[in-house]
Amino acid sequence: MNILYDHQIFQAQRFGGISGFNASPLPKVAGDAAIYYDPSNLESMIYAMEEVAYSTETNRALGSAGPLREAQFSWDHCARETVAIYGK
């Protein structure tokens, strides 16, 4: 994954919900902190974008999930997981 791209996703999540297509690295980075759409399906894209733009509840939930997801990519988290693997 591109670290710069990951950072941009985390920055966007600090402002609320995000949407993106499900055929990109976005699902691996954003996890359950985003709404995904099929890039070949216009209705799917419209639904995802409107959900993020107009649903206060969805935007709040995704916005809260963003920092939790970002924490899973911290160096501390990486170090703990690496120690856990090599400690076995």
SEVEX-603541 format. One record per residue: residue number from 0; x, y, z of N, C-alpha, C, O in turn. Coordinates in steps of 0.05 Angstrom, whole numbers, plus 5000, padded with zeros to 4 digits. Example, Ala and Ser with C-alpha at 12.3 -4.5 7.8 and 13.67 -1.06 7.14 Angstrom:
<guzas>
+-----+------+------+------+------+------+------+------+------+------+------+------+------+
!   n !   nx !   ny !   nz !  cax !  cay !  caz !   cx !   cy !   cz !   ox !   oy !   oz !
+-----+------+------+------+------+------+------+------+------+------+------+------+------+
!   0 ! 5264 ! 4886 ! 5156 ! 5246 ! 4910 ! 5156 ! 5264 ! 4934 ! 5156 ! 5285 ! 4934 ! 5169 !
!   1 ! 5257 ! 4955 ! 5142 ! 5273 ! 4979 ! 5143 ! 5258 ! 5001 ! 5157 ! 5268 ! 5023 ! 5161 !
+-----+------+------+------+------+------+------+------+------+------+------+------+------+
</guzas>
This chain:
<guzas>
+-----+------+------+------+------+------+------+------+------+------+------+------+------+
!   n !   nx !   ny !   nz !  cax !  cay !  caz !   cx !   cy !   cz !   ox !   oy !   oz !
+-----+------+------+------+------+------+------+------+------+------+------+------+------+
!   0 ! 5016 ! 4976 ! 5000 ! 5000 ! 5000 ! 5000 ! 5017 ! 5025 ! 5000 ! 5040 ! 5025 ! 5009 !
!   1 ! 5007 ! 5046 ! 4990 ! 5020 ! 5072 ! 4988 ! 5016 ! 5087 ! 5014 ! 4993 ! 5094 ! 5021 !
!   2 ! 5037 ! 5092 ! 5029 ! 5034 ! 5105 ! 5055 ! 5022 ! 5133 ! 5052 ! 5005 ! 5141 ! 5069 !
!   3 ! 5028 ! 5148 ! 5031 ! 5016 ! 5174 ! 5027 ! 4986 ! 5171 ! 5023 ! 4971 ! 5187 ! 5034 !
!   4 ! 4978 ! 5152 ! 5007 ! 4950 ! 5147 ! 5002 ! 4936 ! 5140 ! 5028 ! 4914 ! 5151 ! 5033 !
!   5 ! 4948 ! 5123 ! 5044 ! 4936 ! 5116 ! 5070 ! 4932 ! 5141 ! 5087 ! 4911 ! 5144 ! 5100 !
!   6 ! 4952 ! 5158 ! 5088 ! 4951 ! 5182 ! 5104 ! 4928 ! 5200 ! 5095 ! 4915 ! 5212 ! 5112 !
!   7 ! 4924 ! 5202 ! 5069 ! 4903 ! 5219 ! 5059 ! 4876 ! 5208 ! 5067 ! 4857 ! 5224 ! 5073 !
!   8 ! 4873 ! 5182 ! 5068 ! 4847 ! 5170 ! 5077 ! 4842 ! 5177 ! 5106 ! 4820 ! 5185 ! 5113 !
!   9 ! 4863 ! 5174 ! 5122 ! 4859 ! 5180 ! 5151 ! 4853 ! 5209 ! 5156 ! 4837 ! 5216 ! 5173 !
!  10 ! 4866 ! 5227 ! 5140 ! 4860 ! 5256 ! 5143 ! 4831 ! 5261 ! 5136 ! 4818 ! 5276 ! 5150 !
!  11 ! 4821 ! 5249 ! 5114 ! 4794 ! 5254 ! 5106 ! 4774 ! 5244 ! 5127 ! 4754 ! 5256 ! 5132 !
!  12 ! 4781 ! 5221 ! 5140 ! 4763 ! 5210 ! 5160 ! 4761 ! 5228 ! 5185 ! 4741 ! 5226 ! 5199 !
!  13 ! 4780 ! 5244 ! 5189 ! 4778 ! 5263 ! 5212 ! 4756 ! 5283 ! 5209 ! 4747 ! 5295 ! 5229 !
!  14 ! 4747 ! 5287 ! 5185 ! 4725 ! 5306 ! 5179 ! 4698 ! 5293 ! 5177 ! 4678 ! 5307 ! 5173 !
!  15 ! 4697 ! 5267 ! 5180 ! 4671 ! 5253 ! 5178 ! 4673 ! 5229 ! 5160 ! 4695 ! 5219 ! 5154 !
!  16 ! 4650 ! 5220 ! 5151 ! 4649 ! 5196 ! 5135 ! 4661 ! 5199 ! 5107 ! 4662 ! 5222 ! 5097 !
!  17 ! 4671 ! 5177 ! 5096 ! 4681 ! 5178 ! 5069 ! 4668 ! 5155 ! 5053 ! 4659 ! 5135 ! 5065 !
!  18 ! 4668 ! 5158 ! 5027 ! 4659 ! 5137 ! 5010 ! 4680 ! 5133 ! 4988 ! 4695 ! 5151 ! 4981 !
!  19 ! 4680 ! 5109 ! 4978 ! 4699 ! 5103 ! 4957 ! 4692 ! 5077 ! 4943 ! 4675 ! 5062 ! 4953 !
!  20 ! 4705 ! 5071 ! 4921 ! 4697 ! 5047 ! 4907 ! 4711 ! 5022 ! 4919 ! 4733 ! 5024 ! 4929 !
!  21 ! 4696 ! 5000 ! 4917 ! 4705 ! 4975 ! 4930 ! 4726 ! 4959 ! 4915 ! 4732 ! 4937 ! 4922 !
!  22 ! 4736 ! 4971 ! 4894 ! 4757 ! 4957 ! 4878 ! 4784 ! 4971 ! 4880 ! 4800 ! 4969 ! 4862 !
!  23 ! 4788 ! 4984 ! 4903 ! 4813 ! 4999 ! 4907 ! 4826 ! 4990 ! 4933 ! 4815 ! 4972 ! 4946 !
!  24 ! 4848 ! 5001 ! 4940 ! 4860 ! 4995 ! 4966 ! 4844 ! 5006 ! 4990 ! 4849 ! 5000 ! 5013 !
!  25 ! 4824 ! 5023 ! 4984 ! 4808 ! 5036 ! 5005 ! 4797 ! 5016 ! 5025 ! 4799 ! 5022 ! 5049 !
!  26 ! 4784 ! 4994 ! 5017 ! 4774 ! 4976 ! 5038 ! 4795 ! 4965 ! 5057 ! 4789 ! 4961 ! 5080 !
!  27 ! 4819 ! 4961 ! 5048 ! 4840 ! 4951 ! 5065 ! 4849 ! 4972 ! 5085 ! 4856 ! 4966 ! 5108 !
!  28 ! 4848 ! 4997 ! 5077 ! 4857 ! 5019 ! 5094 ! 4834 ! 5028 ! 5112 ! 4837 ! 5030 ! 5137 !
!  29 ! 4811 ! 5035 ! 5101 ! 4789 ! 5047 ! 5116 ! 4773 ! 5026 ! 5131 ! 4759 ! 5033 ! 5150 !
!  30 ! 4773 ! 5001 ! 5122 ! 4758 ! 4980 ! 5136 ! 4728 ! 4987 ! 5138 ! 4716 ! 4995 ! 5118 !
!  31 ! 4717 ! 4985 ! 5162 ! 4689 ! 4990 ! 5165 ! 4683 ! 5020 ! 5171 ! 4661 ! 5027 ! 5179 !
!  32 ! 4703 ! 5037 ! 5167 ! 4700 ! 5066 ! 5172 ! 4694 ! 5081 ! 5146 ! 4699 ! 5105 ! 5145 !
!  33 ! 4683 ! 5068 ! 5126 ! 4675 ! 5081 ! 5101 ! 4652 ! 5066 ! 5089 ! 4646 ! 5043 ! 5096 !
!  34 ! 4639 ! 5079 ! 5070 ! 4618 ! 5066 ! 5054 ! 4629 ! 5061 ! 5026 ! 4642 ! 5079 ! 5015 !
!  35 ! 4625 ! 5038 ! 5016 ! 4637 ! 5030 ! 4990 ! 4616 ! 5028 ! 4969 ! 4592 ! 5022 ! 4975 !
!  36 ! 4624 ! 5032 ! 4944 ! 4606 ! 5029 ! 4922 ! 4619 ! 5015 ! 4899 ! 4644 ! 5014 ! 4897 !
!  37 ! 4603 ! 5003 ! 4882 ! 4612 ! 4989 ! 4858 ! 4617 ! 5011 ! 4837 ! 4599 ! 5024 ! 4829 !
!  38 ! 4642 ! 5014 ! 4827 ! 4648 ! 5035 ! 4808 ! 4634 ! 5032 ! 4781 ! 4632 ! 5051 ! 4766 !
!  39 ! 4623 ! 5009 ! 4776 ! 4609 ! 5005 ! 4751 ! 4579 ! 5009 ! 4754 ! 4563 ! 5005 ! 4736 !
!  40 ! 4570 ! 5016 ! 4778 ! 4542 ! 5019 ! 4784 ! 4536 ! 5048 ! 4794 ! 4543 ! 5054 ! 4817 !
!  41 ! 4525 ! 5064 ! 4777 ! 4520 ! 5092 ! 4784 ! 4502 ! 5095 ! 4808 ! 4506 ! 5112 ! 4825 !
!  42 ! 4481 ! 5079 ! 4810 ! 4463 ! 5081 ! 4833 ! 4477 ! 5075 ! 4859 ! 4472 ! 5088 ! 4879 !
!  43 ! 4495 ! 5055 ! 4859 ! 4511 ! 5048 ! 4882 ! 4528 ! 5072 ! 4891 ! 4530 ! 5078 ! 4915 !
!  44 ! 4540 ! 5085 ! 4871 ! 4557 ! 5108 ! 4877 ! 4541 ! 5131 ! 4888 ! 4549 ! 5144 ! 4908 !
!  45 ! 4518 ! 5137 ! 4876 ! 4501 ! 5158 ! 4886 ! 4492 ! 5153 ! 4914 ! 4492 ! 5171 ! 4931 !
!  46 ! 4483 ! 5128 ! 4920 ! 4474 ! 5121 ! 4947 ! 4497 ! 5126 ! 4967 ! 4492 ! 5138 ! 4988 !
!  47 ! 4521 ! 5116 ! 4962 ! 4543 ! 5119 ! 4981 ! 4549 ! 5148 ! 4986 ! 4553 ! 5157 ! 5009 !
!  48 ! 4551 ! 5164 ! 4965 ! 4558 ! 5193 ! 4968 ! 4536 ! 5208 ! 4982 ! 4541 ! 5225 ! 4999 !
!  49 ! 4510 ! 5202 ! 4976 ! 4488 ! 5215 ! 4990 ! 4487 ! 5207 ! 5019 ! 4481 ! 5224 ! 5036 !
!  50 ! 4492 ! 5182 ! 5025 ! 4492 ! 5172 ! 5052 ! 4513 ! 5187 ! 5069 ! 4507 ! 5195 ! 5092 !
!  51 ! 4536 ! 5191 ! 5058 ! 4557 ! 5205 ! 5073 ! 4551 ! 5235 ! 5075 ! 4555 ! 5248 ! 5095 !
!  52 ! 4540 ! 5247 ! 5053 ! 4535 ! 5275 ! 5053 ! 4510 ! 5284 ! 5069 ! 4511 ! 5305 ! 5082 !
!  53 ! 4490 ! 5267 ! 5069 ! 4464 ! 5276 ! 5081 ! 4456 ! 5262 ! 5107 ! 4438 ! 5272 ! 5121 !
!  54 ! 4467 ! 5239 ! 5113 ! 4459 ! 5225 ! 5137 ! 4478 ! 5232 ! 5160 ! 4501 ! 5223 ! 5161 !
!  55 ! 4467 ! 5248 ! 5178 ! 4483 ! 5257 ! 5201 ! 4492 ! 5232 ! 5218 ! 4514 ! 5231 ! 5227 !
!  56 ! 4474 ! 5213 ! 5221 ! 4480 ! 5189 ! 5237 ! 4502 ! 5173 ! 5224 ! 4521 ! 5165 ! 5238 !
!  57 ! 4501 ! 5168 ! 5198 ! 4522 ! 5154 ! 5184 ! 4548 ! 5169 ! 5185 ! 4569 ! 5157 ! 5191 !
!  58 ! 4547 ! 5194 ! 5180 ! 4571 ! 5210 ! 5180 ! 4584 ! 5210 ! 5207 ! 4609 ! 5208 ! 5210 !
!  59 ! 4568 ! 5212 ! 5228 ! 4579 ! 5212 ! 5256 ! 4591 ! 5185 ! 5262 ! 4613 ! 5183 ! 5274 !
!  60 ! 4577 ! 5163 ! 5255 ! 4588 ! 5136 ! 5260 ! 4614 ! 5131 ! 5245 ! 4633 ! 5120 ! 5256 !
!  61 ! 4614 ! 5138 ! 5220 ! 4639 ! 5134 ! 5204 ! 4661 ! 5152 ! 5214 ! 4684 ! 5144 ! 5215 !
!  62 ! 4654 ! 5176 ! 5221 ! 4674 ! 5195 ! 5232 ! 4687 ! 5185 ! 5258 ! 4710 ! 5189 ! 5263 !
!  63 ! 4671 ! 5172 ! 5275 ! 4681 ! 5161 ! 5300 ! 4698 ! 5136 ! 5295 ! 4717 ! 5131 ! 5309 !
!  64 ! 4690 ! 5120 ! 5274 ! 4705 ! 5096 ! 5268 ! 4732 ! 5102 ! 5255 ! 4751 ! 5086 ! 5257 !
!  65 ! 4734 ! 5125 ! 5242 ! 4759 ! 5132 ! 5228 ! 4784 ! 5132 ! 5246 ! 4804 ! 5118 ! 5239 !
!  66 ! 4784 ! 5147 ! 5268 ! 4808 ! 5147 ! 5285 ! 4814 ! 5120 ! 5297 ! 4837 ! 5113 ! 5301 !
!  67 ! 4793 ! 5104 ! 5303 ! 4798 ! 5077 ! 5313 ! 4812 ! 5060 ! 5292 ! 4830 ! 5044 ! 5298 !
!  68 ! 4804 ! 5063 ! 5267 ! 4817 ! 5049 ! 5245 ! 4845 ! 5058 ! 5241 ! 4863 ! 5042 ! 5237 !
!  69 ! 4849 ! 5084 ! 5243 ! 4876 ! 5096 ! 5239 ! 4895 ! 5085 ! 5260 ! 4919 ! 5080 ! 5255 !
!  70 ! 4885 ! 5081 ! 5285 ! 4902 ! 5071 ! 5306 ! 4913 ! 5043 ! 5300 ! 4934 ! 5036 ! 5311 !
!  71 ! 4899 ! 5028 ! 5284 ! 4908 ! 5001 ! 5276 ! 4932 ! 5002 ! 5258 ! 4945 ! 4982 ! 5252 !
!  72 ! 4939 ! 5026 ! 5248 ! 4962 ! 5029 ! 5230 ! 4985 ! 5044 ! 5243 ! 5003 ! 5053 ! 5229 !
!  73 ! 4983 ! 5048 ! 5269 ! 5005 ! 5062 ! 5283 ! 5030 ! 5044 ! 5286 ! 5028 ! 5020 ! 5283 !
!  74 ! 5052 ! 5057 ! 5290 ! 5077 ! 5042 ! 5294 ! 5076 ! 5025 ! 5320 ! 5087 ! 5003 ! 5320 !
!  75 ! 5062 ! 5035 ! 5340 ! 5059 ! 5020 ! 5365 ! 5044 ! 4994 ! 5360 ! 5051 ! 4973 ! 5370 !
!  76 ! 5022 ! 4997 ! 5345 ! 5006 ! 4973 ! 5339 ! 5022 ! 4954 ! 5322 ! 5021 ! 4929 ! 5327 !
!  77 ! 5037 ! 4963 ! 5303 ! 5053 ! 4946 ! 5286 ! 5074 ! 4932 ! 5303 ! 5078 ! 4908 ! 5299 !
!  78 ! 5087 ! 4946 ! 5321 ! 5107 ! 4934 ! 5338 ! 5095 ! 4912 ! 5356 ! 5107 ! 4891 ! 5359 !
!  79 ! 5072 ! 4917 ! 5368 ! 5059 ! 4897 ! 5385 ! 5052 ! 4872 ! 5369 ! 5056 ! 4850 ! 5379 !
!  80 ! 5042 ! 4876 ! 5345 ! 5035 ! 4852 ! 5328 ! 5060 ! 4837 ! 5320 ! 5060 ! 4812 ! 5319 !
!  81 ! 5081 ! 4851 ! 5314 ! 5106 ! 4838 ! 5306 ! 5118 ! 4822 ! 5329 ! 5126 ! 4799 ! 5325 !
!  82 ! 5118 ! 4834 ! 5353 ! 5128 ! 4819 ! 5377 ! 5110 ! 4795 ! 5382 ! 5121 ! 4774 ! 5389 !
!  83 ! 5084 ! 4798 ! 5379 ! 5066 ! 4775 ! 5384 ! 5072 ! 4752 ! 5364 ! 5071 ! 4729 ! 5372 !
!  84 ! 5078 ! 4759 ! 5339 ! 5084 ! 4738 ! 5319 ! 5110 ! 4724 ! 5326 ! 5112 ! 4700 ! 5326 !
!  85 ! 5131 ! 4740 ! 5330 ! 5158 ! 4729 ! 5335 ! 5160 ! 4717 ! 5363 ! 5178 ! 4700 ! 5368 !
!  86 ! 5142 ! 4724 ! 5381 ! 5143 ! 4714 ! 5408 ! 5132 ! 4686 ! 5410 ! 5135 ! 4672 ! 5431 !
!  87 ! 5119 ! 4676 ! 5389 ! 5107 ! 4649 ! 5390 ! 5127 ! 4628 ! 5386 ! 5120 ! 4604 ! 5386 !
+-----+------+------+------+------+------+------+------+------+------+------+------+------+
</guzas>
